[in-house]
Amino acid sequence: MALPEEALRKQLGKYKFRDLTIEELKNVNKTYPNFTFSMSTYTFKDGSQKDLLNFSGTIPVKYGNSYNIPIQLWILDSHPFAPPICFLKPTVNMGISVGKHVDAHGRIYLPYLQNWSHPKSTVTGLIKEMIAKFEEELPLYSLSSSDAARRSELLSYIAKVTEGETDMKSKNKIDGGKNEGCFNKITVVGAGDLGIACVLTVAAKGAADKVVLLDPSEGAAKGGAMDLEIFALPNVEISKDFSASADSKVVVLTANYLGNAQTYLDVIQNNVDLFRGIIPAVSHYSQNAVLLIASHPALSRTLSLRVFSLLLPR
């Protein structure tokens, strides 16, 4: 497909080196004509956003068999003097293999990017190294049909929770219809300010049929948890018993423990020790739930409770 040069020239109006960027993209288009180009908003780690040119497509990788690996490259407005930001773009039936060159979010890290220097470094050269590295260590794997379906369902549900658009009328029938269980049930672990805020947000959006605030701390309810008990919000349950979290679809972990930590790593280790007591108990009652780590520092991104319990050090 021919590169839409005139359209790109207009879209790249704020790029400092527009002509150099377009010439390089022409070379990319000649070698990889399947790539599609667009302008989209990119969110940086600090939360700032910028409209950037990006292109996505597949690159051929031989790893025993031949695979088409989907990628997306974001071109900064200082290109070609700054390297692109590179990501894998797995489909719903693909999982990311975290490794030396790929993190859990699918971001790609390569020596070529670290040593980027114009005019020696080019996007086509970058893609060639990407192919070579992926042929040493395949970055994606195929999910089973059932895993892919469940992943799609959970990602869709999390998106709806974020937007407050879940179907409040959907229910599960348990034990042959004797008991009516909550199809959309969310458990929040930790009764601090963050945990209370999560409960109130989910309840206000109507994003779940039932919200459970699980307070694992010892003693009577305090602060916000006590306020929730007093106001008795509908569909909100406060408990210290992990069994109250049974059959949750999403579990949000906001609990953390600073203790006598002196360093950032000490805080992480304290949280690991805390999680060792929480994760197995929660996963016992909600094995197929998605766990969202909201405590700081976060130990993991979104993943299944079953997998997370295996990742914790013994």
C-alpha positions as a Markdown table, in Angstrom:
| # | Residue | x | y | z |
|---|---|---|---|---|
| 1 | Met | 0.0 | 0.0 | 0.0 |
| 2 | Ala | 1.4 | 3.4 | -1.0 |
| 3 | Leu | 2.4 | 5.7 | 1.8 |
| 4 | Pro | -0.1 | 8.6 | 2.1 |
| 5 | Glu | 2.7 | 11.2 | 2.0 |
| 6 | Glu | 0.6 | 14.4 | 1.7 |
| 7 | Ala | -1.7 | 13.3 | 4.6 |
| 8 | Leu | 1.4 | 12.5 | 6.7 |
| 9 | Arg | 2.9 | 15.8 | 5.9 |
| 10 | Lys | -0.1 | 17.6 | 7.3 |
| 11 | Gln | -0.3 | 15.3 | 10.4 |
| 12 | Leu | 3.4 | 15.8 | 11.1 |
| 13 | Gly | 3.1 | 19.5 | 11.2 |
| 14 | Lys | 4.5 | 19.7 | 14.8 |
| 15 | Tyr | 7.4 | 17.3 | 14.1 |
| 16 | Lys | 10.7 | 19.1 | 14.3 |
| 17 | Phe | 12.3 | 17.1 | 11.4 |
| 18 | Arg | 9.2 | 16.3 | 9.3 |
| 19 | Asp | 11.0 | 15.7 | 6.0 |
| 20 | Leu | 13.6 | 13.4 | 7.5 |
| 21 | Thr | 10.8 | 11.4 | 9.2 |
| 22 | Ile | 8.8 | 11.1 | 6.1 |
| 23 | Glu | 11.8 | 9.9 | 4.0 |
| 24 | Glu | 12.5 | 7.2 | 6.6 |
| 25 | Leu | 8.9 | 6.1 | 6.6 |
| 26 | Lys | 9.0 | 5.7 | 2.9 |
| 27 | Asn | 11.8 | 3.2 | 3.3 |
| 28 | Val | 9.8 | 1.3 | 6.0 |
| 29 | Asn | 6.8 | 1.2 | 3.7 |
| 30 | Lys | 8.9 | -0.3 | 0.8 |
| 31 | Thr | 10.2 | -3.1 | 3.0 |
| 32 | Tyr | 7.0 | -3.7 | 5.1 |
| 33 | Pro | 4.0 | -2.6 | 2.9 |
| 34 | Asn | 1.6 | -4.2 | 5.4 |
| 35 | Phe | 2.2 | -1.6 | 8.0 |
| 36 | Thr | -0.6 | 1.0 | 8.6 |
| 37 | Phe | 0.1 | 4.5 | 9.8 |
| 38 | Ser | -2.0 | 6.8 | 12.0 |
| 39 | Met | -1.9 | 9.6 | 14.5 |
| 40 | Ser | -2.9 | 8.7 | 18.0 |
| 41 | Thr | -2.5 | 9.9 | 21.6 |
| 42 | Tyr | 0.3 | 8.3 | 23.5 |
| 43 | Thr | 0.4 | 8.3 | 27.3 |
| 44 | Phe | 3.8 | 8.5 | 28.9 |
| 45 | Lys | 4.8 | 6.9 | 32.2 |
| 46 | Asp | 4.4 | 10.3 | 34.0 |
| 47 | Gly | 0.8 | 10.6 | 32.7 |
| 48 | Ser | 1.5 | 13.2 | 30.1 |
| 49 | Gln | 0.0 | 12.7 | 26.6 |
| 50 | Lys | 1.0 | 13.7 | 23.1 |
| 51 | Asp | -0.3 | 13.0 | 19.6 |
| 52 | Leu | 2.3 | 10.9 | 17.9 |
| 53 | Leu | 2.6 | 9.1 | 14.6 |
| 54 | Asn | 2.5 | 5.4 | 15.0 |
| 55 | Phe | 2.5 | 2.4 | 12.7 |
| 56 | Ser | 1.5 | -1.2 | 13.3 |
| 57 | Gly | 1.8 | -4.4 | 11.3 |
| 58 | Thr | 3.5 | -7.8 | 11.5 |
| 59 | Ile | 7.1 | -8.8 | 11.1 |
| 60 | Pro | 8.1 | -12.3 | 9.9 |
| 61 | Val | 9.9 | -14.4 | 12.5 |
| 62 | Lys | 11.2 | -17.9 | 12.0 |
| 63 | Tyr | 11.3 | -20.0 | 15.2 |
| 64 | Gly | 11.0 | -23.5 | 14.0 |
| 65 | Asn | 7.9 | -22.5 | 12.1 |
| 66 | Ser | 7.2 | -19.1 | 10.6 |
| 67 | Tyr | 5.3 | -16.6 | 12.6 |
| 68 | Asn | 3.9 | -13.1 | 11.9 |
| 69 | Ile | 4.6 | -11.1 | 15.1 |
| 70 | Pro | 2.3 | -8.0 | 15.5 |
| 71 | Ile | 4.1 | -4.9 | 16.6 |
| 72 | Gln | 3.4 | -1.2 | 17.0 |
| 73 | Leu | 6.0 | 1.6 | 16.8 |
| 74 | Trp | 5.5 | 5.2 | 18.1 |
| 75 | Ile | 7.5 | 7.8 | 16.4 |
| 76 | Leu | 8.5 | 10.7 | 18.7 |
| 77 | Asp | 8.3 | 14.3 | 17.4 |
| 78 | Ser | 12.1 | 14.5 | 17.7 |
| 79 | His | 12.6 | 11.6 | 15.3 |
| 80 | Pro | 15.1 | 10.6 | 13.8 |
| 81 | Phe | 17.2 | 11.9 | 16.6 |
| 82 | Ala | 15.2 | 9.9 | 19.2 |
| 83 | Pro | 14.4 | 6.2 | 18.9 |
| 84 | Pro | 10.8 | 4.9 | 18.5 |
| 85 | Ile | 8.8 | 3.5 | 21.4 |
| 86 | Cys | 8.1 | -0.1 | 20.5 |
| 87 | Phe | 5.4 | -2.5 | 21.7 |
| 88 | Leu | 4.1 | -6.0 | 20.8 |
| 89 | Lys | 0.4 | -5.9 | 19.9 |
| 90 | Pro | -0.9 | -9.4 | 20.7 |
| 91 | Thr | -4.3 | -10.5 | 19.6 |
| 92 | Val | -6.8 | -11.9 | 22.2 |
| 93 | Asn | -5.5 | -15.4 | 21.5 |
| 94 | Met | -1.9 | -14.5 | 22.2 |
| 95 | Gly | 0.0 | -14.2 | 25.5 |
| 96 | Ile | 3.2 | -12.2 | 26.1 |
| 97 | Ser | 6.4 | -14.2 | 27.0 |
| 98 | Val | 8.2 | -11.9 | 29.3 |
| 99 | Gly | 12.0 | -12.1 | 28.6 |
| 100 | Lys | 15.2 | -10.2 | 28.1 |
| 101 | His | 13.7 | -7.9 | 25.4 |
| 102 | Val | 10.0 | -7.8 | 26.3 |
| 103 | Asp | 8.3 | -6.7 | 29.6 |
| 104 | Ala | 4.9 | -7.8 | 30.9 |
| 105 | His | 3.3 | -4.8 | 29.2 |
| 106 | Gly | 4.6 | -5.8 | 25.8 |
| 107 | Arg | 7.2 | -3.0 | 25.6 |
| 108 | Ile | 10.2 | -4.0 | 23.5 |
| 109 | Tyr | 13.8 | -3.2 | 24.7 |
| 110 | Leu | 16.7 | -3.8 | 22.3 |
| 111 | Pro | 20.4 | -2.8 | 22.2 |
| 112 | Tyr | 19.6 | -1.0 | 19.0 |
| 113 | Leu | 17.2 | 1.3 | 20.8 |
| 114 | Gln | 19.7 | 2.0 | 23.6 |
| 115 | Asn | 22.5 | 2.8 | 21.1 |
| 116 | Trp | 20.2 | 4.8 | 18.8 |
| 117 | Ser | 22.2 | 7.4 | 16.8 |
| 118 | His | 21.2 | 9.3 | 13.7 |
| 119 | Pro | 22.0 | 8.8 | 10.8 |
| 120 | Lys | 23.4 | 5.4 | 11.6 |
| 121 | Ser | 20.2 | 4.1 | 13.2 |
| 122 | Thr | 17.1 | 3.7 | 11.2 |
| 123 | Val | 13.6 | 2.2 | 11.7 |
| 124 | Thr | 14.3 | -0.6 | 9.1 |
| 125 | Gly | 17.5 | -1.4 | 10.9 |
| 126 | Leu | 15.6 | -1.5 | 14.2 |
| 127 | Ile | 13.0 | -3.9 | 12.8 |
| 128 | Lys | 15.8 | -6.2 | 11.4 |
| 129 | Glu | 17.4 | -6.4 | 14.9 |
| 130 | Met | 13.9 | -7.0 | 16.4 |
| 131 | Ile | 13.4 | -10.0 | 14.0 |
| 132 | Ala | 16.8 | -11.4 | 14.9 |
| 133 | Lys | 16.2 | -11.1 | 18.6 |
| 134 | Phe | 12.7 | -12.6 | 18.4 |
| 135 | Glu | 14.1 | -15.6 | 16.4 |
| 136 | Glu | 16.3 | -16.3 | 19.4 |
| 137 | Glu | 13.4 | -15.9 | 21.9 |
| 138 | Leu | 9.9 | -15.9 | 20.6 |
| 139 | Pro | 8.0 | -13.0 | 22.4 |
| 140 | Leu | 4.4 | -14.4 | 22.1 |
| 141 | Tyr | 2.7 | -17.7 | 22.6 |
| 142 | Ser | -0.7 | -19.1 | 21.6 |
| 143 | Leu | -3.5 | -19.2 | 24.2 |
| 144 | Ser | -5.9 | -22.2 | 24.2 |
| 145 | Ser | -9.3 | -21.3 | 22.9 |
| 146 | Ser | -10.8 | -21.4 | 26.4 |
| 147 | Asp | -8.0 | -19.2 | 27.9 |
| 148 | Ala | -8.4 | -16.8 | 25.0 |
| 149 | Ala | -12.2 | -16.6 | 25.5 |
| 150 | Arg | -11.8 | -16.0 | 29.2 |
| 151 | Arg | -9.2 | -13.4 | 28.7 |
| 152 | Ser | -11.4 | -11.6 | 26.2 |
| 153 | Glu | -14.3 | -11.7 | 28.7 |
| 154 | Leu | -12.3 | -10.5 | 31.6 |
| 155 | Leu | -10.7 | -7.6 | 29.7 |
| 156 | Ser | -14.1 | -6.6 | 28.4 |
| 157 | Tyr | -15.5 | -6.7 | 32.0 |
| 158 | Ile | -12.6 | -4.6 | 33.4 |
| 159 | Ala | -13.2 | -2.0 | 30.6 |
| 160 | Lys | -16.8 | -1.9 | 31.5 |
| 161 | Val | -16.0 | -1.5 | 35.2 |
| 162 | Thr | -13.8 | 1.4 | 34.4 |
| 163 | Glu | -16.5 | 3.0 | 32.3 |
| 164 | Gly | -19.3 | 2.0 | 34.7 |
| 165 | Glu | -21.2 | 0.2 | 32.0 |
| 166 | Thr | -21.7 | -3.3 | 33.4 |
| 167 | Asp | -25.1 | -5.1 | 33.1 |
| 168 | Met | -26.6 | -5.1 | 36.6 |
| 169 | Lys | -29.3 | -7.6 | 35.5 |
| 170 | Ser | -26.9 | -10.4 | 34.7 |
| 171 | Lys | -26.7 | -13.1 | 37.3 |
| 172 | Asn | -25.4 | -16.6 | 37.8 |
| 173 | Lys | -27.4 | -19.6 | 39.1 |
| 174 | Ile | -25.5 | -21.7 | 41.5 |
| 175 | Asp | -26.2 | -25.2 | 42.8 |
| 176 | Gly | -28.9 | -25.8 | 40.3 |
| 177 | Gly | -30.7 | -22.5 | 40.9 |
| 178 | Lys | -31.0 | -22.9 | 44.6 |
| 179 | Asn | -28.9 | -19.9 | 45.3 |
| 180 | Glu | -28.5 | -16.8 | 43.2 |
| 181 | Gly | -24.9 | -15.7 | 43.1 |
| 182 | Cys | -23.5 | -12.4 | 42.0 |
| 183 | Phe | -22.3 | -12.4 | 38.4 |
| 184 | Asn | -20.5 | -9.1 | 38.8 |
| 185 | Lys | -18.9 | -9.2 | 42.2 |
| 186 | Ile | -15.8 | -7.1 | 43.1 |
| 187 | Thr | -13.8 | -7.5 | 46.3 |
| 188 | Val | -11.5 | -4.7 | 47.5 |
| 189 | Val | -8.8 | -5.9 | 50.0 |
| 190 | Gly | -7.7 | -3.2 | 52.4 |
| 191 | Ala | -9.7 | -0.6 | 54.3 |
| 192 | Gly | -7.4 | 2.3 | 54.0 |
| 193 | Asp | -8.2 | 5.5 | 52.1 |
| 194 | Leu | -7.5 | 3.9 | 48.8 |
| 195 | Gly | -9.6 | 0.8 | 49.5 |
| 196 | Ile | -12.5 | 3.0 | 50.6 |
| 197 | Ala | -12.2 | 5.2 | 47.5 |
| 198 | Cys | -12.3 | 2.0 | 45.3 |
| 199 | Val | -15.4 | 0.7 | 47.0 |
| 200 | Leu | -17.2 | 4.1 | 46.8 |
| 201 | Thr | -16.2 | 4.5 | 43.1 |
| 202 | Val | -17.4 | 1.0 | 42.1 |
| 203 | Ala | -20.6 | 1.5 | 44.1 |
| 204 | Ala | -21.3 | 4.9 | 42.7 |
| 205 | Lys | -20.8 | 3.7 | 39.1 |
| 206 | Gly | -23.0 | 0.7 | 39.7 |
| 207 | Ala | -20.2 | -1.4 | 38.2 |
| 208 | Ala | -21.0 | -4.5 | 40.2 |
| 209 | Asp | -23.9 | -6.4 | 41.7 |
| 210 | Lys | -22.0 | -6.7 | 44.9 |
| 211 | Val | -18.9 | -5.0 | 46.4 |
| 212 | Val | -17.1 | -6.6 | 49.3 |
| 213 | Leu | -14.6 | -4.6 | 51.4 |
| 214 | Leu | -12.3 | -7.1 | 52.9 |
| 215 | Asp | -10.4 | -5.6 | 55.9 |
| 216 | Pro | -7.7 | -8.1 | 57.0 |
| 217 | Ser | -6.4 | -5.9 | 59.8 |
| 218 | Glu | -6.9 | -6.9 | 63.4 |
| 219 | Gly | -9.4 | -5.2 | 65.7 |
| 220 | Ala | -12.7 | -3.4 | 65.1 |
| 221 | Ala | -13.5 | -1.4 | 62.0 |
| 222 | Lys | -11.9 | 2.1 | 61.9 |
| 223 | Gly | -12.2 | 5.3 | 59.9 |
| 224 | Gly | -13.8 | 4.9 | 56.5 |
| 225 | Ala | -14.7 | 1.3 | 57.1 |
| 226 | Met | -16.7 | 2.3 | 60.1 |
| 227 | Asp | -18.4 | 5.1 | 58.1 |
| 228 | Leu | -19.4 | 2.5 | 55.5 |
| 229 | Glu | -20.9 | 0.3 | 58.2 |
| 230 | Ile | -22.9 | 3.2 | 59.6 |
| 231 | Phe | -24.3 | 4.3 | 56.2 |
| 232 | Ala | -25.0 | 0.7 | 55.2 |
| 233 | Leu | -24.7 | 1.3 | 51.5 |
| 234 | Pro | -26.7 | -1.2 | 49.4 |
| 235 | Asn | -24.8 | -4.0 | 47.7 |
| 236 | Val | -21.7 | -3.2 | 49.8 |
| 237 | Glu | -20.5 | -5.8 | 52.4 |
| 238 | Ile | -17.7 | -5.2 | 54.9 |
| 239 | Ser | -16.0 | -8.3 | 56.3 |
| 240 | Lys | -12.9 | -9.7 | 57.8 |
| 241 | Asp | -13.6 | -13.2 | 56.6 |
| 242 | Phe | -12.0 | -14.1 | 53.3 |
| 243 | Ser | -14.9 | -16.4 | 52.5 |
| 244 | Ala | -16.9 | -13.2 | 51.8 |
| 245 | Ser | -14.9 | -12.7 | 48.7 |
| 246 | Ala | -16.1 | -16.0 | 47.2 |
| 247 | Asp | -16.8 | -16.0 | 43.4 |
| 248 | Ser | -15.4 | -12.5 | 42.9 |
| 249 | Lys | -14.8 | -11.6 | 39.3 |
| 250 | Val | -12.2 | -8.9 | 40.2 |
| 251 | Val | -10.2 | -8.6 | 43.3 |
| 252 | Val | -8.5 | -5.2 | 44.0 |
| 253 | Leu | -5.6 | -5.3 | 46.4 |
| 254 | Thr | -5.0 | -2.0 | 48.1 |
| 255 | Ala | -3.4 | -3.3 | 51.3 |
| 256 | Asn | 0.2 | -2.6 | 52.0 |
| 257 | Tyr | 2.6 | -2.6 | 54.9 |
| 258 | Leu | 5.5 | -0.3 | 55.5 |
| 259 | Gly | 6.7 | -1.6 | 58.8 |
| 260 | Asn | 10.2 | -0.5 | 59.6 |
| 261 | Ala | 11.3 | -0.4 | 56.0 |
| 262 | Gln | 14.4 | 1.7 | 55.3 |
| 263 | Thr | 14.6 | 1.3 | 51.6 |
| 264 | Tyr | 12.2 | 0.8 | 48.6 |
| 265 | Leu | 13.3 | -2.8 | 48.4 |
| 266 | Asp | 12.4 | -3.3 | 52.1 |
| 267 | Val | 8.9 | -2.0 | 51.3 |
| 268 | Ile | 8.5 | -4.4 | 48.5 |
| 269 | Gln | 9.6 | -7.3 | 50.7 |
| 270 | Asn | 7.1 | -6.3 | 53.4 |
| 271 | Asn | 4.4 | -6.3 | 50.8 |
| 272 | Val | 5.5 | -9.7 | 49.5 |
| 273 | Asp | 5.2 | -11.1 | 53.1 |
| 274 | Leu | 1.8 | -9.5 | 53.4 |
| 275 | Phe | 0.6 | -10.9 | 50.1 |
| 276 | Arg | 1.7 | -14.4 | 51.1 |
| 277 | Gly | -1.0 | -14.3 | 53.7 |
| 278 | Ile | -3.7 | -12.7 | 51.5 |
| 279 | Ile | -3.3 | -14.2 | 48.0 |
| 280 | Pro | -3.7 | -17.9 | 48.9 |
| 281 | Ala | -6.7 | -17.1 | 51.0 |
| 282 | Val | -8.4 | -15.0 | 48.3 |
| 283 | Ser | -7.5 | -17.4 | 45.5 |
| 284 | His | -9.0 | -20.3 | 47.5 |
| 285 | Tyr | -12.4 | -18.6 | 47.2 |
| 286 | Ser | -12.0 | -16.9 | 43.8 |
| 287 | Gln | -9.6 | -19.0 | 41.7 |
| 288 | Asn | -10.6 | -17.5 | 38.4 |
| 289 | Ala | -10.7 | -13.8 | 39.4 |
| 290 | Val | -8.5 | -11.1 | 38.0 |
| 291 | Leu | -6.3 | -9.4 | 40.6 |
| 292 | Leu | -5.6 | -5.7 | 40.3 |
| 293 | Ile | -2.7 | -4.5 | 42.3 |
| 294 | Ala | -3.4 | -1.0 | 43.5 |
| 295 | Ser | -1.0 | -0.9 | 46.5 |
| 296 | His | 2.3 | 0.8 | 46.3 |
| 297 | Pro | 4.8 | -0.3 | 45.2 |
| 298 | Ala | 2.8 | -2.6 | 42.9 |
| 299 | Leu | 4.3 | -6.1 | 42.6 |
| 300 | Ser | 2.6 | -7.0 | 39.4 |
| 301 | Arg | 0.2 | -5.9 | 36.7 |
| 302 | Thr | -3.2 | -7.3 | 36.2 |
| 303 | Leu | -3.2 | -11.2 | 36.1 |
| 304 | Ser | -5.1 | -14.2 | 37.3 |
| 305 | Leu | -5.0 | -15.0 | 41.0 |
| 306 | Arg | -4.0 | -18.6 | 40.3 |
| 307 | Val | -0.9 | -17.4 | 38.4 |
| 308 | Phe | -0.1 | -14.7 | 40.9 |
| 309 | Ser | -0.1 | -17.1 | 43.8 |
| 310 | Leu | 2.6 | -19.2 | 42.0 |
| 311 | Leu | 4.7 | -16.1 | 41.4 |
| 312 | Leu | 5.1 | -15.2 | 45.1 |
| 313 | Pro | 8.5 | -16.3 | 46.5 |
| 314 | Arg | 8.2 | -19.1 | 49.1 |
